[in-house]
Amino acid sequence: MSWDELEKRRTADIVSRRFGVSAKETVFVRDGYELTRHLLQCARHGRSRAAAIYPADEQETINQAVGDSLNGTRPLLLNQFIRPLRCRYLQLPGRYGGMVAELEYLSPEPERARRMAAMEAALSRAAADIRGAAGPRAPDWARAYAVVDYAVRHHWRYSEDGVWSYTAYGALVDHAAVCMGISLATLLLMERMGVPCRYLHGYRREGGTVGHGWNLIYCGGWFHLDVTDAVTSRDPLAFWGVTALTDRSLEPGLTLPGPLRCPCPPDFIRQHLRKGTIL
């Protein structure tokens, strides 16, 4: 065994003793990306804690991954019904650090498993409906439009009714959710349809206090999309193709992927709708 492997094992043993976790369950992650995958795997198995060791010089990316897993543009843990993480870190002399994350869920098992299965089934049904509406060789903009049209056709509505309205489950299963749940469901559907998508959150007015969530999608260019506005107005093209925010502001710390542009603005979509070359 190399000296490096011995140091990893020693660090894992210290983490195990300090935090009361099994050394066998303490995994080595190279960076924030691998930590996110580890957290997601633990969440899928319903574990209450996730322990890891990592290179000490990756501490910044580790911290970023923890924040992004719930508050970033691809908050993977939110769709596992997890409450905000409580993390403890262990800084040690040497090349490695350690951490443990406490995973607390919105509901206990087996209710959580039942709701996860129901959401996955609803997601699969919705994806099949959208593929059928868009057609087998639909371009990315047509698939993206079909996602929004699905939400409008199936009467998704804005509703603040309990904790599940803040999740994708609320939109996909109950067809009733707040902007956060609608946007998280949109993220899942867009990714299922092969359309790059991000979850954004901020405020309805510049410097305001009313929180809001929406999406950013890529169809030849990145642009804003707000399915909450679409289902409220019953218009799939409401807030479609927006490239400059005038009625809302991003949460500080969120960044956009360079200049935005929309090659498929609403008039472009309407023209295809009139011709019958979409949906």
Steps between C-alpha positions, in 0.01 A plus 500: 500500500637841402559783746215692336256212555614472862430869553154465345422206727627689806283801411195276449560341842518843665177609329337176612599547865428873511158487334387150600471361147629177355842527336369273223227757423750787485586536132780687329389771255739686277298821467163668542347313206575162655368620836171598336469153345574343839238713675247412231571128532461514879171690460366246252563229759336705774811522715508744790868592464760525226869505592793575272868585493650721231821683399544795736567735207148421366328650805356790298345271238366276778328796666361611163365152425316485831335836431422425136340164580207690653534860385687486169377488143480117507379430856505121472420438866180706496332235288595242763277682752790610723496788743802737522819307576683525829869440436794463733856524374826370638818686412809287560873547450594328179352470153143396582195638676177336606132576536164353589164626371180439695218410260150587622201424279160665457328178603605171660521168323299335353301814410804657336560188286134494400507864396829454311346208306186700425706794376714277277188339351345842436826619344509201265135553396560868439814432294310250283221754445750772409690277257174408333399864468838621373560215256791257463744737327401827663775762537597612848279812495194289408570256786545790741176662386321166536610484866341838574193415293463179703489698824235732358292219345502300823389801702797540729414782735672717756406380848669536836357205687742320728863397467448292184397807301866606523617185323483355149258244646242774547510598132538155346262301721256753646527753213512766773817667627669830567754643254778296661320168450396590145855600407650183654250289303589693185867424564427127518283502187742705293788271595286195419437654156869569442471879535775655718327678787587685818296599804520868592368680803494857615240771550199622306623860509851642503599523863165354603418251771251274318691187402448339160630205301522446124724329243772558246504272194728450200356477148784628284554763770420542869185692590257539789176304530231535768247216500324648803413805287396266217257294706361807678425676171417173316749605234804276436687796352466726803856589605648283224832603347579782743864607492493806729339505843285807559239374746719285726851458633725200556598376843847642579765242420318342204668554165375459144695314227618798296294721266142383453321471167182337372502368141136390540303802631122486555419628148714220355305241703162656408591488131567127522178450696301674225667283237434188701869408499515460879274296728 
